[in-house]
Amino acid sequence: MQKDGQRYALLHKAILSLKNEEECDAFFQDLCTVAELRAMAQRLEVAQLLDQGLIYNDILQRTGASSATISRVNRALQYGADGYKAVLPRLKK
């Protein structure tokens, strides 16, 4: 049985092997439930809006995210592993 670190490495390699948006879409549709995809997309949208300086109430109204989700994403932006900070500037291009 693989340990979590090995599983994560396999997942990372699989994601990095995707060549275009169509492959990415197909892979994530196979990998995740609709609810999981929606949750991840919502968290990324929340991160973008927090990065733009919007306040919690505005983000809640625009995304429908719970205050707990917004708070979690904000903590990740402030104290996390900098994954959002790596991706957000690239999405602006």
N, C-alpha and C positions, 0 to 999 in steps of 0.2 A: 504494500500500500504506500502511495506517495505521501510525503509530508506536505504541509501547507506551502512552504517555501518553494518546493518543486512544482506544485500545482500552479502557484502564482507565476513562476518562471515560464511554465508551459503556456499559460494564458497570455502573458506578455509577448512571448514569441509569436503566438498565433495572431494577436492583434497587429504586431509590427509587420507581419508578413502580408497583410491585406494591401492590395495594390490600388484600390479606388473606392469611391463612395458606394458603388453597387455591391462590391464584395463585402464591404463593411456592414452595409445594411443587411445583406443575406446572413452573414455570420452572426450578427447580434440578434436577428429574428430567430435563428436556430438556437442560440445560446440562452436567451433571456425570455421571460414571460413578457406579455404586453405591459403588465403593471411594473415590472422591473425596468423596462425601457423608459416608460413614462416617468418613473421616479428619478432615474439618472438624468434624463433630459431636463426635468424640472429643476434638479439641483444645479445643473450647469447654467440654466437660465437665471436662477437665483444668484449664483456667483457673479454672472455678468452684471446683473442689476446692482448688487452690492458694490462691485468694482466701480460702477458708474456713480456711486454715492447715493443711491436711492435709500429711503428709510423703510423700515420693516412694513409699515402699514401700506405704503405704495406697492411694495413687492408682493405682499399678500393679496392685494386687489388685482394686480396684473397677472399673477401666476396661479393663485389659488393654493399656494404652498402654506403649510401650517407654520405657526410661529416657531415651533420646535425645529422644523426643517430649515427655516431661514437662520435660526440661531446656530444650528449644527454647521451649516455651510459657512457662516460667518466665522465660527471658531476655526474651521479648517483653513479659511483664508488668512486668519491672523496667526494661528499657532500650528498649522498642519505641516505636511511634508512638502509644501510648495507645488503640488501638482496643478492646482488651479492657477497659480501664478505663472507656471510655465505655459499653460495652454491659452489663457485669456488674451494675452497680447497677440498671439498667433491668429486668433479668431478675428481680431480687429483688422487684419490685413486683407 
